[in-house]
Amino acid sequence: MSPSSPSPDDVRIANNLRRTIELTELGLALRRAVIEQRNGPSEGGGIAQVMHEIRLAKEQAWQQSQS
């Protein structure tokens, strides 16, 4: 059984997912650079701060969706 070619919707969805991932990576890198510029470079401190901010934002969004 040969695989069928992807539908136009599948191609569009895959392209959108790729772009979303690329933009997320760029956004995280930019935020990390801003934090490191503000606080100075440290061993993983910039990315730790970015991840902390993401967790806080997720918690805040979850709390707002519950009310």
N, C-alpha and C positions, 0 to 999 in steps of 0.2 A: 504494500500500500504506500503510495507516494504522498508526501505531505502537500496539502493544497497551498496555493499562494495566499498570503495574508490579504484580508479585505482592506479597502481604503480606510475604513474606520480603525482597524487594528494598527495600520501604519501611522495614522494620525495620532492615535493614543500613545503609541510607542515613542514617537517624536516628541510629543508633549511631555511625557515622563522624563525623557532624556534632558530636555530643556529645563524642566523643573529641578532635576538633580543638579545640573550644571549651575543654575542660578542659586540654589541652596548652598552649594560648595563655595561659590564666589561670595555670597553674603556672609557665610561663616568666616571665610578668610579675611574679608574686609573688616568685620567686627573684631576679629582677633588682632588685626593690625592696629586698629584704633585703640583697643585696650592696651596693647603692648607699647604703643607710642605714648599713651597717657601714663601708664604705670611703669614703663621700662620693661625690657625683655626679661623673662624669667623661665625657669625650667618647667614648661607646661602650664604656667600660670595663666597665660592668655586664653588658651583653649578651655581651661577649667572654668574661667570666668564666663566665657561664652556659653558653656554647657549649663552653668548655674542660672544664667539669665534665661536660657531656653526653658529650663524646668520651672522657673518662677512664672514665665509667661504662659506655659501650659496649665499650671495650677490656677492662675488667674482666669484664663479662658474657661476652664472646667467649672470653676465656681460661678462665673457669670452665666454659663449655660444652665446651671442648676437652679438659678433664681428666676 
